[in-house]
Amino acid sequence: MAAKKSMTRDDVMNEVSKYITNPESITLITKAADYAYEHHAGQFRKSGDPYTIHLDNVAYILAELRCGPKTVAAGFLHDTIEDTGITKEELTEEFDEEIAELVEAVTKIGALKFRDKNDPEYQAANHRKIFIAMAKDVRVILIKLADRLHNMRTLEFQPEASQKRISQETLDVYAPIAHRLGISAIKNELEDLCFLYLNPEEYHRIAHLVEAKKAERDESVQKMISDITKLLTEHHLEFRIFGRSKHLYSIYHKMVSKQKRFDEILDLLAIRIVTKTELNCYEILGYIHATYPPIQGRLKDYIAVPKQNMYQSIHTTIIGVNGKIFEVQIRTEDMDAVAERGVAAHWRYKEGNRYDARAEQKEIEEKLSWFRDFSDFAEDNESASEYMDSLRRDVFETSVYVMTPMGRVIDLPTGATPIDFAYRVHTEVGHTAVGAIVNDAMVPLNTELHTGDIVQIRTMKGTGPSEDWLKIVKTNQARNKIRAYLQHKENEKKAEKIPTGEKMLIEELKKRNFDPDEYVEKRRLEAALPEFKLKDINDLFYAIAVKSVNPVKVVEKLTNEKRSAPEEMLSRILAREAPKKKQTSANGIIVPGIESMKLTLAQCCCPVYGDEIRGYITKSEGVKVHRADCQNIAGMKQRMIDVQWDSEDRERQYESNLTIIAHDRNFLLTDIVTCTSQFKTPMNTVNAAVNRENLTTTIKMNVSVHNLEQLQNLIANLRKVESVITVERNSH
Ligand code: MN
């Protein structure tokens, strides 16, 4: 790769003058440069150059991106807090709050410790997220990208181990962010530099192959350019046309990912045509296709359907002069600027317009499609829009990213506390937490955490969570673990009281001359439970021990000859005494031959209309209707009863629980939600949990459907969503 020329302060001012003329703005940039030069005086780069060379180059890259005067000024100042001991307050006083905040945010991101790829804790995706979350402002990301680009250009002066580490981090974190923001000029250069340091043999091999074919390629490209120029000129079109070469890393990536040899990479011969209007683009496409045969399936219209990062262009592949294959890109000047500089182009500094950082930020977010996906869906109806708002809050807006002292990134919902953090690290750390240290300061356990905080938990053996914690925590994980712990403690306490209760009951029976052996017996005790609204015998003993049930009443119940209500009901059903009249319950289910029976759908398997079903006669809640294959009634013979669906009621809906397992990816939940809504299936709840061990996501959702056919249809289509592994109905 041709080494980039190092830029001087004069080069910066010259580049700036191409789009900034306001004298105040020029003065601001000059002042920032002077200030930085003064405070970095005497500092040197590893190359031996004065440190200010780095500042000139960072500012120059920002000017090339057409950033505003404050951003260019912040480019000059970006290392002052880190390397010269200047404080944010001093910058605010000397310049203004906005510039000081930009420099401070750049400094904070610089302090993030990203881990080595060989480390099992390495989480590239999280690093990108924490980076973006901490930046908050797109300008901060642009300064950071410019900073990293110049550091990569001068990486040869670093020791080899640092070269590899910095290159890997750049490839994993910085290049994808540049891509996400559509800044391909920076993305491509970063990728090629990383490629050079990470895999020098392959880099040089491909560079050599490209060079060897260059003369031949240039000749074909020149011939094609002159032919197309002639063709389009005949039609009086205005355009620029030029050949372009793919960057080396993308050739390498294509060879590896598509398993192709170098000479098989189709679009090595590539031509770009830049014209005035969108209409011109389609006209040009038409003339080219009329003259050169297009290759089937290679036409891509990113003008009609822009890429997520706002990229727009038409791509087609044609058979050109001498049977050679060319990839042709057709786009307008504006589209070309966006393709090279992404958000920076969309947002390039326009003099005279009052700059409003918040408005710009909002506009950019709206342009980028991860937000657009949601707004499209929300137009359908109002409740869907409310639902999407809450989903967006949950998924996108509520994350804060904090770190362990070892640099492991933990993502938590907004408002999360050190207790949530502790349970995320390890259950035992959560249970024994007694204090927290956030950014070197001791804080109470209910302190709200913020992105970038470094959190350490102090633990003490033998302590446990308190009930109050339930009010403080924000994650379900912590809440469930605390509940489980408290429940366990409660059960332990209860277990101690059970023998006391049993003894009290025996005493009471003896007092009345009943034989305890006859009455303190499983079947009899169980029959008495519904009377006291209890679930099992131990509950009964416990209730007696803590005096919430009077043992006298239990004795009365046990010794009474009268059979309990459920037993009566059971015998009535079995004897088919009831009048032969059909009855439909509120659930659309009938029990042949039985009238006025309480019927409920079992929550474990959630039968829907059309499922094969069986009834189970409970002791106190009538008949529970299960799916015939529900594990909870597998092998049961007693208390089972035939139930049937009544004729279908089209208005009625049934809830069903689905579990979806998929490989984790961006927009997974969006796609699942979109698929579900396409089937007119209301979604009642949805939650997603990422399993970090195998990078899968488990999504649990509750939907309402009319019948089995609709449900099966939905499941079949959810299975077709990209990266989905399994979709199952819950059966227990
Ligand atoms: Mn720097």
Residues whose N, C-alpha, C, O or C-beta is under 5 A from the ligand:
A	BS01	MN	D79 D147
